[in-house]
Amino acid sequence: MNKGPVAIFKENAPDTLIKVGIRCAFSKKCTRSTQRISVKIMKVSEILANSTKAYPSLEIVPPLRGLTKDELLESIAPFMEFSPKYINVTSHRDEFEYKEEADGNFSRHLVRNRISETTVCAAIMSKYDVEVVPHLICGGNTVEEIQSRLDNLAFLGINNIVALRGDSMTGEKRFTPTPGGYRYANELVEGIRSYQGSSSYRRSRGLETDERYFCIGVGAYPEKHFEAPNLETDIANLKKKVDAGADYVITQMFFDNKVYFDFVKKCREAGITVPVIPGLKPISTFKQISVLPEAFSLDIPLELTQEMTKFKENKDAIYQIGTEWCANQCKELLKNGAPAVHFYTMGKSQNITEILKKCF
């Protein structure tokens, strides 16, 4: 009888053991043993509280269908030598496409182009000893579907989540909540807390319930969300998310550190006391100096814009300028007490690894 990692699943094991089982079951390096394996699963809040110095974390986008698990893991490999504390995995709304039928009418069809964030998290856990933080969004999900996703995450031993409202559907100018779903991120946070995360999962196994099983991160726009009338209103909305039970905040990317420092100060003045983690992304193409402000409602400093404009025909120079700028941002943030630095990889690794070498 096989008494390897599958035996871990068959026991009424705590969540700490289940995650080990996932990692072990798919790992070629796993040593088969009937002994119970115990590994401490860290919440992001615990990592923040226990870290003696700032650390890097990463955010990746689930691959399009057709990419293999091995290709996904290979794309992450360059980051792992820097021991990121956790890897965030974004969530994307399903899309619809319209097809013309023989009678001339159009029918709407659901399209899922990307692998789910939960599947990507399980793949990462199968190889790397790193915490995973899937994003959970309001858009496209009913309350019942959110609850199902929470049970799936708890089953995998995942207890870190970033709770977001999510973007509008493709072709829509404004976010429209799913019927039977949440409208705002603070409602999603409240729902996660009131549902008690893995309580139903744990009760079914005779384990003690934990009302704060999930550690919840939320997003923030240090230059304000494009739908907010002003930054003060946006910070008030952020406080609603924290008051609902969020444990920490991750900012959207920015390119002027003064924006972050001023934002943190205003958060503290508003009574937001949880850690605020800065998010960074290096510019890698000249086109991004116009695309990023439009997509993320942010400013790019004049100095950076002018420098890139000088070399707009030189791709290598643009790439290097963007990398150096981001590295200098990171160094200044670390010097001035940022608790961690979160990098938006967007499918790129080389520029991020260059920055990690210089800063960590």
Buried (B, 14 or more C-beta within 10 A) or exposed (E): EEEBBEBBEEEEBBBBBBBBBBBBBBBEEBEEEEEEBEEEBBBBBBBBEEEEEBBBBBBBBBBEEEEEBEEBBEBBEEBBEBEBBBBBBBBBBEBEEEEEEEEEEEEEEEEEEBBBBBBBBBBBBBBBEBBBBBBBBBBBBBBEEBBEBBBBBBBBBBBBBBBBBBEBBEEEEEBEBBEEBBBBBBBBBBBBBEBBBBBBBBEEEEBEEBEBBBBBBBBBBBBBBEBBEEBEEBBBBBBBBBEBBBBBBBBBBBBBBEBBBBBBEBBEEBEBEBBBBBBBBBBBEBEBBEEBBEEBBBEBBEEBBEBBEEBEEEEEBBBBBBBBBBBBBBBBBBEEEBBBBBBBBBEBBEBBBBBBEBBB
